[in-house]
Amino acid sequence: MATALATESLPAAARIDGDRIFIDYTATTTGTGYVAPSVLLEFGARSTGEPASPRDVACDAAELVNGVLFPTARPRVMHAERTFWEKATAIHVFCKQERLHGDRFARHWHDVVRLDDAGFATAAGDDRVLANAVARHKTMFFAEKAADGSPIDYVAAVNGHLQLVPTGAAATILAADSARMIGDGLLLEDAERFEALVERCGALSTRANAAVG
């Protein structure tokens, strides 16, 4: 990888940290510094990547630029239903821990709402096998404790006790993180107020919990 970067004379460098590879690049603009100029490639057993299947991927700019042929790809990618449960359980942990730091974490609330808009949240809620598979996997690799010191029960979370709305100081910290994310232009025209996202997530958790019924 380092050889390829050098051969192509690209303004980037690769570095290895355990089971992770970082591609550090020279940013054209720095903005507020909310997003670090680095891409992370992570390897290891903490992510199964399943279920997955080949999907067509095209450049977003292809529909906006005439006279330019953009390449397409067909990689094998993890299904969005699993992505929903991965993010929903990460949000659940944040809420249970009542974290007082939330750097670069507000994106998860935006993501689960977008997944809901595309119908993936409903499909994920209906897939009990997948929900429980994610819960078991996270129990093995991401053991966490709530603010009161009790272990976070992922199986309970995906079976009727999912919490997607932060409270108290954690909500304030997360709202500030969301404002910084929007201020740096990460979401372009899709930037909703954090309060609106939280309201949507509250309704989403109610639906997910009721679906277990």
Stockholm file with secondary structure:
# STOCKHOLM 1.0

chainA/1-213         MATALATESLPAAARIDGDRIFIDYTATTTGTGYVAPSVLLEFGARSTGEPASPRDVACDAAELVNGVLFPTARPRVMHAERTFWEKATAIHVFCKQERLHGDRFARHWHDVVRLDDAGFATAAGDDRVLANAVARHKTMFFAEKAADGSPIDYVAAVNGHLQLVPTGAAATILAADSARMIGDGLLLEDAERFEALVERCGALSTRANAAVG
#=GR chainA/1-213 SS CHHHHHHTTCSEEEEEETTEEEEEECCSCCTTSCSCSEEEEECSTTCCCCSEEECCEECGGGGTCTTCCCCEECCEEECHHHHHHHHHHHHHHHHHHTCSCCTTTTHHHHHHHHHHHTTHHHHHHHCHHHHHHHHHHHHHHCCCBCTTSCBCCHHHHHTTCCCCCCCHHHHHHHHHHHHHHHHTTSSGGGCCCHHHHHHHHHHHHHHHHHHHC
#=GC SS_cons         CHHHHHHTTCSEEEEEETTEEEEEECCSCCTTSCSCSEEEEECSTTCCCCSEEECCEECGGGGTCTTCCCCEECCEEECHHHHHHHHHHHHHHHHHHTCSCCTTTTHHHHHHHHHHHTTHHHHHHHCHHHHHHHHHHHHHHCCCBCTTSCBCCHHHHHTTCCCCCCCHHHHHHHHHHHHHHHHTTSSGGGCCCHHHHHHHHHHHHHHHHHHHC
//
